[in-house]
Amino acid sequence: MARVVLAMSGGVDSSAAAWLLREAGHEVIGLFMRHGEPITACASDKPASLLPVVSTRLDHKQGCCTASDAEDARRVADRLEIPFYALDFQEEFSRIMDYFVEEYTAARTPNPCVMCNNWLKFGKLFDYADRVGAQYVATGHYARLLPTADSATPSLHRGLDDGKDQAYVLFGVQRHLLSRMLLPIGEYQKPEIRELARKAGLRVADKRDSQEICFVSSGDHADFVRRRRGADIDTSGELVLTDGTVVGRHAGLEQFTIGQRRGVGLAFSEPRYVVRIEAETRRVVIGLKNDLSRTELTAKDVNWLVDPPTSPTVCQVQIRYNSEAAPALVEPLPAGRIQVTFDEPRHGVAPGQAAVIFAGSRVLGGGWIE
């Protein structure tokens, strides 16, 4: 069996993944990634020199990747008798936070979870895996890696739990890394994972899933953007209807995303939605639900997990994490771009979000909506 570096968040999913990997006979090294104040290695039966661990302060905010989460992960590692390290990823997470702020300031809707997977979990963690001689990097994502008949590289597929499937956020992983990834819980339903954790004696078996962006523990992403960006940039502007009628003002573009209904701050006889956000004019355009309908989009920086198609391809495309994939025609364009034409109109196509391409359960690739 192999040596495996496992990203441990202190939640039930990555904890169950640790148990499954250990039961399969792998040598597991648990790693906890901290985005805020640097923290200490919590437990280990390996020399700390194996990995660069910075030991200073902890904070105790609620949310994901906090001190309490690190302690939960440490307890799981102790229970399973696997080495565990908490790593200072403050500099790396700062890059993700900057991306988050820049996207909202530019009137786009960011997806920091995809960037975390691309840059950290299936990016930087491979550097650490190489340093300790680990063959694989594993996580607790609800997705599957299945063998392919024509290649030694496995294919990425949706997890079996439709309600928890996370294949969408993994589209950006580099294709050549798929053969070094392990996704142990993708074959399970969430209740099965909780029951597995209970039987293994893991205290996190009934821990609530984190619902917020890990570095925005307050849940107020607009406030986070304003504080990190500083007072020098003003993104306030006019609220207008689709015909150009000015109906009010807003405090900042970072408060809005395409398809948003709540929080517009105005009352109408019919529900109104954010249908367009204009970075240059700082206007937020609101309209009826039909005004959100789109049959086409373009996406850039496409990452393919298959051989890139050279002609229009019939497939399904998912435009948000919590939306369903819809039948579409994907046409390759120059410079790593694609044109997507849906069979039926879609609502809530938001620049900055990912358009992920599927063939049934298999992820073919994806890019960033322009």
Summary of the structure (lengths in Angstrom):
residues: 370
radius of gyration: 21.7
end to end distance: 43.9
largest distance: 66.2
contacts: 1195
relative contact order: 0.13
helix: 28%
strand: 29%
